[in-house]
Amino acid sequence: MNSTAIGRFIDDLIGYDYILFGASFFLFLLFIILGMVLRRKTALSIIILLFAFLTLILGPTLGYVKMHNTMFKNSTNIVSQKELTFTQAIVLMGTLVNESNVDFKSCKITASLYKTSANKLKNYLYSFKAFQEMSILEDAIQKGETREFKLIIEPFTYTKEYNISLGAKCK
């Protein structure tokens, strides 16, 4: 297995992704050929060629995001969180609901901790970079199933105010 981000992305592709990428490339070629056939009508040819390149770039990108958000739809909820007294850790109890029409082989549930501030601009900037993350893997989640989980975030040494965000990426 490749350890690079591109290698992991390629390893995680499913059959529908290849169909989407192939169809986008086929449409790109079709529009390029149509633009060359209509080369005598310059304005129309340029519009078709621009549309071809938009199809090549936006088709796979937006299609991938939309398809995965639809096929692997899930929701996570934090049931409780408790900062332990004698150990530098937070125990996070939560639920994961499979809201899609397919069974999940596995879900990577990630809790991210963010700094908070009274300044709205700082809060906005803090939301881009978690200062600590912890993940667990849940296997074999059937469609419509609600799975309870416990996630322990350690070592947790931050003493100021923070927010916890919970999310899951399923396949």
Secondary structure, 3 states (H helix, E strand, C coil): CCCCHHHHHHHCCCHHHHHHHHHHHHHHHHHHHHHHHCCCCHHHHHHHHHHHHHHHHHHHHHHHHHHHHHHCCEEEEEEEEEECCCCCCEEEEEEEEECCCCCEEEEEEEEEEEECCCCHHHHHHHCCCCCEEEEEEEEEECCCCEEEEEEEECCCCCCCCEEEEEEEEEC
